[in-house]
Amino acid sequence: MLLQSAPYTLPLVGPGTYLIFGIVLLPVYIMLAAWYGGEPSDRSTALLGVAYLAGLTTVLWGGLFVATMVIKFAFF
């Protein structure tokens, strides 16, 4: 099967991680490239946008991790 994880992959990194970072976030990557490569280029606004995106991603992934651990310890 194509999406099956290999035994040598990193822990907590499954095929869904590659799907999210590779395909789902492609518009975000394009947006970041446009921020830095487009004209007019405002570096401080671009860095602020990247900080917001990084913060939002961290909060979402951190919250999902905590929820996953609560479910794991509560039910398994």
C-alpha positions in Angstrom: 0.0 0.0 0.0 1.3 3.4 -0.9 0.3 5.3 2.3 1.6 2.6 4.7 4.4 3.8 7.0 7.8 2.3 6.8 9.2 0.8 10.1 12.1 3.3 10.1 9.9 6.5 10.2 10.1 9.0 13.0 7.7 8.5 15.9 4.4 10.5 15.6 5.0 11.0 11.9 2.6 9.1 9.8 1.3 9.4 6.3 -1.2 12.0 7.4 1.6 14.4 8.4 3.1 14.2 4.9 -0.3 14.7 3.4 -1.0 17.8 5.5 2.4 19.4 5.1 2.8 18.5 1.4 -0.6 19.0 -0.1 -3.0 20.7 2.2 -0.6 23.5 3.1 0.5 24.1 -0.5 -1.6 27.3 -0.7 0.1 28.6 2.5 3.5 27.9 0.9 2.5 29.8 -2.2 1.2 32.7 0.0 4.5 32.8 1.8 6.5 32.9 -1.4 4.3 35.7 -2.7 4.8 37.7 0.5 8.6 37.5 0.1 8.9 37.5 -3.7 6.1 39.8 -4.7 6.1 43.6 -5.2 5.9 45.8 -3.2 7.8 43.8 -0.6 7.3 44.8 3.0 9.6 42.6 5.2 8.1 43.6 8.5 4.6 42.8 7.5 5.7 39.5 5.9 7.5 38.5 9.1 4.5 39.4 11.2 2.3 37.2 8.9 4.8 34.3 9.2 4.8 34.7 13.0 1.0 34.6 13.1 1.0 31.4 10.9 3.6 29.7 13.0 1.8 30.6 16.2 -1.6 29.4 14.9 0.0 26.1 13.6 1.7 25.6 17.0 -1.5 26.2 18.9 -3.6 23.9 16.7 -1.0 21.0 16.6 -0.3 21.4 20.3 -4.0 21.3 21.2 -4.5 18.3 19.0 -1.6 16.5 20.7 -2.9 17.2 24.1 -6.4 16.0 23.1 -4.9 12.9 21.7 -2.9 12.2 24.9 -6.0 12.7 27.0 -8.0 10.3 24.9 -5.1 7.8 25.0 -4.9 7.8 28.8 -8.6 8.0 29.3 -9.6 5.1 27.0 -6.6 2.9 26.4 
